[in-house]
């Protein structure tokens, strides 16, 4: 597949975890302040980082129906989830949201 040559990513910048909950500590250690995932069940582990101002932006990227339902149920009772997680349908949605932030 030649992933690294085709994308230009460096091997040392690609990280894998076995479990969803392991992504939040990895992001914290690497000082990542924006994170995109198609699973709310990953993003919910990032919410404490947002609450502590160690993560700025979370994007729920084109979630399937089950993940979207989980997000909606959680967001009904969580102002943090409502504020921190931005639902985007595609990469244009991510770009548009980031540009709004940059342009202030």
BAFI-3210 file (N, C-alpha, C; in Angstrom, 3 decimals, decimal comma, padded with zeros to 6 digits):
// residues 104
n [1|2|3|4|5|6|7|8|9|10|11|12|13|14|15|16|17|18|19|20|21|22|23|24|25|26|27|28|29|30|31|32|33|34|35|36|37|38|39|40|41|42|43|44|45|46|47|48|49|50|51|52|53|54|55|56|57|58|59|60|61|62|63|64|65|66|67|68|69|70|71|72|73|74|75|76|77|78|79|80|81|82|83|84|85|86|87|88|89|90|91|92|93|94|95|96|97|98|99|100|101|102|103|104]
n.u [000,818|002,076|001,799|003,202|004,979|003,131|001,500|003,206|003,518|005,433|006,846|007,285|005,354|002,948|000,628|-000,677|-003,371|-004,679|-007,138|-010,048|-010,173|-007,532|-006,611|-006,996|-005,068|-002,756|-003,028|-002,916|-000,306|001,116|000,460|-001,703|-004,200|-006,537|-008,909|-010,120|-012,678|-014,716|-016,244|-018,224|-017,754|-015,046|-014,439|-015,725|-013,957|-012,116|-013,230|-012,631|-010,097|-010,718|-012,227|-010,234|-008,790|-006,811|-007,267|-008,626|-010,451|-012,910|-014,017|-016,765|-016,889|-018,779|-020,528|-021,795|-025,200|-025,618|-023,463|-024,009|-026,455|-025,641|-024,028|-025,983|-027,631|-025,838|-025,117|-027,469|-027,479|-025,094|-023,424|-020,800|-020,162|-021,903|-020,785|-018,116|-017,882|-017,980|-020,104|-019,450|-020,041|-018,256|-014,913|-014,804|-016,478|-014,936|-012,756|-014,078|-014,983|-012,562|-011,399|-013,124|-012,435|-009,744|-009,960|-011,317]
n.v [-001,204|001,169|003,356|005,371|006,631|007,503|009,275|010,987|011,024|010,636|007,759|007,864|009,598|008,371|006,715|003,959|002,507|-000,018|000,085|002,171|004,026|004,546|006,497|009,139|009,652|009,404|011,521|013,621|013,361|013,927|016,520|017,206|019,222|019,211|016,901|014,339|012,055|009,274|008,141|008,575|007,231|007,252|009,979|010,716|010,028|012,003|014,267|015,010|016,139|018,407|019,771|020,393|022,169|021,168|020,142|021,401|021,258|019,008|016,719|015,110|012,998|012,408|010,369|007,001|005,832|004,661|005,679|008,394|008,516|007,772|009,990|012,080|011,335|011,566|014,264|015,542|015,744|016,897|019,762|020,275|018,346|019,239|021,727|021,140|019,136|018,996|018,263|017,037|016,603|015,883|016,251|018,857|020,122|020,008|021,599|024,067|024,723|024,952|027,073|029,167|029,451|030,221|032,599|034,080]
n.w [000,000|000,484|002,228|003,786|001,968|000,058|001,488|002,797|005,486|008,455|009,911|012,691|013,508|013,504|015,403|017,203|019,023|021,203|022,415|022,615|024,733|025,234|023,562|024,462|026,649|025,090|023,238|025,056|026,053|023,733|023,306|021,646|020,331|018,897|017,707|015,621|015,019|014,032|015,912|018,697|020,997|021,246|021,411|023,784|025,776|025,549|026,609|029,379|028,972|027,501|029,393|031,199|029,740|028,069|025,663|022,695|020,472|019,374|016,990|015,677|013,239|010,497|011,751|012,231|012,530|015,091|016,656|016,461|017,787|020,379|020,956|020,896|023,068|025,207|025,009|025,664|028,401|029,016|029,084|028,469|026,478|024,483|023,906|023,267|021,305|017,898|015,345|012,188|008,715|006,750|005,282|004,368|006,178|008,514|007,730|007,243|009,828|011,247|009,829|010,525|013,199|012,999|011,559|013,344]
ca.u [000,000|003,024|001,127|004,075|005,441|001,993|000,919|004,231|003,580|006,613|006,470|007,292|004,184|001,748|000,495|-001,814|-003,770|-005,519|-008,471|-010,471|-009,868|-006,093|-006,288|-006,958|-003,754|-001,768|-003,179|-002,439|001,156|001,647|-000,046|-002,627|-005,306|-007,732|-008,980|-011,234|-012,976|-016,095|-016,907|-018,411|-017,182|-013,649|-014,423|-016,161|-012,765|-011,361|-013,926|-011,882|-009,004|-011,334|-012,604|-008,990|-008,156|-005,653|-007,736|-009,482|-011,491|-013,247|-014,898|-017,435|-016,806|-019,696|-020,761|-022,912|-026,413|-025,434|-022,568|-024,722|-027,445|-024,907|-023,654|-027,183|-028,059|-024,868|-025,153|-028,683|-027,213|-023,723|-023,111|-019,437|-020,227|-022,557|-019,863|-016,795|-017,898|-018,579|-020,457|-019,137|-020,430|-017,186|-013,683|-015,114|-017,022|-013,795|-012,023|-014,874|-014,987|-011,224|-011,192|-013,860|-011,634|-008,541|-010,333|-011,839]
ca.v [000,000|002,281|004,441|006,462|007,367|008,141|010,359|011,886|010,905|009,982|006,618|008,222|010,428|007,536|005,979|003,054|002,044|-001,211|000,386|003,556|004,900|004,827|007,619|010,404|009,876|009,586|012,910|014,506|013,259|014,535|017,905|017,378|020,035|018,983|015,471|013,975|010,624|008,995|007,459|009,309|006,408|007,688|011,382|010,890|009,912|013,255|015,370|015,544|016,989|019,690|020,420|020,882|023,071|020,534|019,812|022,528|020,949|017,617|016,624|013,841|012,996|011,528|009,171|006,146|006,118|004,263|006,635|009,669|008,359|007,838|011,393|012,862|010,988|012,133|015,725|016,033|016,003|017,370|021,028|020,153|017,629|020,126|022,805|020,680|018,218|019,569|017,231|017,448|015,534|015,542|017,018|020,278|020,600|020,220|022,760|025,276|025,050|025,421|028,404|030,126|029,667|030,961|033,946|034,747]
ca.w [000,000|000,428|002,948|004,219|000,789|-000,611|002,292|003,324|006,950|009,004|010,756|014,113|013,789|013,436|016,659|017,272|020,351|021,155|022,939|022,382|025,875|025,263|022,678|025,215|027,260|024,026|022,768|026,122|026,076|022,512|023,250|020,523|020,842|018,087|017,428|014,743|015,026|013,639|017,028|019,943|022,061|021,395|021,830|025,174|026,625|025,400|027,283|030,528|028,484|027,148|030,656|031,819|028,765|027,434|024,315|022,299|019,496|019,095|015,831|015,419|011,779|009,762|012,557|011,841|013,305|016,493|017,320|016,534|018,858|021,649|021,158|021,235|024,435|026,145|024,916|026,323|029,820|029,184|028,413|027,951|025,201|023,518|023,555|022,830|020,166|016,697|014,374|010,820|007,796|005,808|005,501|004,168|007,445|009,417|007,225|007,465|011,257|011,608|009,241|011,360|014,407|012,614|011,131|014,529]
c.u [000,855|002,489|002,039|004,605|004,301|001,461|001,939|004,307|004,882|006,158|006,381|006,105|002,868|001,722|-000,766|-002,108|-004,640|-006,959|-008,778|-010,064|-008,379|-005,703|-006,169|-005,606|-002,644|-001,829|-002,651|-000,909|001,789|001,203|-000,901|-003,836|-006,561|-007,728|-010,242|-011,427|-014,423|-016,873|-016,993|-017,765|-015,678|-013,624|-014,843|-014,986|-011,895|-011,978|-013,215|-010,702|-009,529|-011,667|-011,391|-008,190|-006,870|-005,994|-008,720|-010,662|-011,665|-014,244|-015,444|-017,683|-017,736|-019,996|-021,884|-024,074|-026,251|-024,563|-023,238|-025,770|-026,774|-024,502|-024,864|-027,635|-027,127|-024,972|-026,389|-028,419|-025,809|-023,479|-021,713|-019,437|-020,858|-021,587|-018,608|-016,802|-018,667|-018,855|-020,209|-019,443|-019,297|-015,971|-013,889|-015,673|-015,933|-013,055|-012,787|-014,868|-013,627|-010,940|-011,928|-013,072|-010,421|-008,869|-010,969|-013,191]
c.v [001,257|003,542|005,626|007,278|008,119|009,335|011,381|011,878|010,221|008,879|006,991|009,103|009,664|006,647|005,124|002,719|000,806|-000,911|001,868|004,486|005,254|006,034|008,932|010,619|010,076|011,020|013,890|014,528|013,973|015,991|018,174|018,151|019,985|017,517|015,184|012,470|010,431|008,294|008,365|008,548|006,601|009,096|011,572|010,773|011,167|014,399|015,874|016,429|018,367|020,462|021,031|021,793|022,497|020,058|020,912|022,128|019,445|017,600|015,203|013,797|011,948|010,237|008,312|006,413|005,779|005,260|008,001|009,627|008,427|009,273|012,209|012,596|011,610|013,657|016,314|016,421|016,560|018,643|020,980|019,454|018,504|021,180|022,286|019,852|018,843|018,432|017,776|016,288|015,039|016,421|018,511|020,891|020,870|021,489|024,047|025,687|025,585|026,814|029,481|030,456|030,546|032,413|034,759|035,298]
c.w [000,000|001,112|003,231|003,040|000,110|000,162|002,755|004,842|007,344|009,955|012,232|014,499|013,702|014,672|016,626|018,728|020,178|021,545|022,773|023,511|025,958|024,404|023,441|025,896|026,227|023,491|023,799|026,149|024,885|022,335|022,014|021,032|019,974|017,671|016,634|014,826|014,600|014,751|018,253|021,091|022,203|021,982|023,281|026,145|026,562|026,202|028,535|030,111|028,089|028,420|031,347|030,885|028,176|026,019|023,936|021,438|019,348|017,941|015,713|013,913|011,175|010,531|011,985|012,808|014,786|017,252|017,462|017,645|020,222|021,967|021,606|022,662|025,467|026,173|025,582|027,765|030,071|028,380|027,811|026,595|024,127|023,007|022,846|021,555|019,010|015,719|012,974|009,872|006,902|006,095|005,255|005,449|008,467|009,006|007,510|008,927|011,689|011,039|010,032|012,621|014,084|012,281|012,252|014,338]
res [x|x|x|x|x|x|x|x|x|x|x|x|x|x|x|x|x|x|x|x|x|x|x|x|x|x|x|x|x|x|x|x|x|x|x|x|x|x|x|x|x|x|x|x|x|x|x|x|x|x|x|x|x|x|x|x|x|x|x|x|x|x|x|x|x|x|x|x|x|x|x|x|x|x|x|x|x|x|x|x|x|x|x|x|x|x|x|x|x|x|x|x|x|x|x|x|x|x|x|x|x|x|x|x]
***
